[in-house]
């Protein structure tokens, strides 16, 4: 399963999610941001690649829909409601992302 994690600038939340979930069996991960100054800006290729797009905030979903509306017809978009209050790989962020992942990961995909 290919999962794209999206946040604002792709500096903390989505790169953290990409890193921690890349270790989960059967998952391929990538991350990008919707802001103009994102370290890795979201491109149409990201969206075409992803089977699930996980946004950190509802505002990210709205930005994706405005920019890429037709390219998102195939996509399942999930919002985790994770505010931009964390640093990259901050333990509290890792715990929060892992706790909310169960809503969109298929059964049996969580690591041992």
C-alpha positions in Angstrom: 0.0 0.0 0.0 1.3 3.5 -1.0 0.6 6.3 1.5 1.4 10.0 1.0 1.5 12.0 4.1 0.8 15.7 3.7 1.3 18.7 6.0 2.0 22.4 5.5 5.8 22.7 4.9 6.8 19.0 5.0 9.3 19.7 7.8 7.9 17.9 10.9 4.6 16.1 10.8 4.6 14.5 7.3 8.3 13.6 7.3 7.9 12.0 10.7 4.9 10.0 9.5 6.8 9.0 6.4 9.8 7.7 8.5 7.9 5.8 11.1 5.4 4.2 8.8 8.0 3.2 6.3 9.0 0.5 8.7 5.6 -1.0 8.8 5.2 -4.2 6.7 3.6 -3.8 3.3 3.6 0.0 3.3 5.5 2.4 1.0 5.5 6.0 2.2 6.2 9.5 1.0 5.7 13.0 2.3 5.0 16.4 0.9 3.6 19.8 1.8 0.9 22.1 0.5 2.7 25.4 1.3 4.6 27.3 -1.3 7.7 27.1 0.8 7.4 23.4 1.5 10.7 21.4 1.6 9.0 18.9 -0.7 6.0 20.5 -2.4 3.0 18.3 -3.4 3.0 17.5 -7.1 0.5 15.7 -9.3 2.9 12.7 -9.5 2.7 12.3 -5.7 -1.1 12.1 -5.9 -1.1 9.6 -8.8 1.4 7.4 -6.9 -0.6 7.3 -3.6 -3.4 4.9 -2.8 -4.1 6.8 0.4 -3.4 10.5 1.1 -3.1 11.3 4.8 -3.4 15.0 5.6 -2.6 16.4 9.0 -5.3 19.1 9.0 -8.5 19.8 7.2 -7.0 22.9 5.7 -4.5 20.7 3.9 -7.3 18.7 2.3 -9.0 21.9 1.1 -5.7 23.1 -0.4 -5.2 19.8 -2.2 -8.8 19.9 -3.5 -8.4 23.5 -4.8 -5.1 22.8 -6.6 -5.6 19.2 -7.8 -9.3 18.6 -7.7 -9.6 16.3 -10.8 -6.4 14.5 -9.9 -7.9 13.4 -6.6 -10.9 11.6 -7.9 -9.3 8.2 -7.3 -7.8 9.1 -4.0 -8.9 8.2 -0.5 -8.0 11.2 1.7 -7.8 10.8 5.5 -7.4 13.6 8.0 -5.6 12.9 11.3 -6.2 16.3 12.9 -2.6 16.8 14.1 -1.8 20.4 14.7 1.6 21.9 13.9 2.8 21.8 17.5 5.6 19.3 17.2 9.2 19.0 16.0 10.5 16.3 13.6 10.5 12.9 15.3 9.3 14.3 18.6 8.2 11.3 20.7 4.8 12.9 21.4 4.2 13.3 17.7 5.3 9.7 17.0 2.9 8.4 19.6 0.1 10.5 18.2 0.6 9.4 14.7 0.8 5.8 15.6 -2.3 6.0 17.7 -4.3 7.6 14.9 -2.9 5.3 12.1 -5.4 2.5 12.9 -8.2 4.4 11.3 -6.7 4.0 7.8 -4.3 1.1 7.9 -5.7 -2.3 6.9 -5.9 -5.0 9.6 -2.7 -6.9 10.1 -0.5 -4.2 8.8 0.8 -2.9 12.2 4.3 -4.1 13.2 4.7 -6.9 15.7 
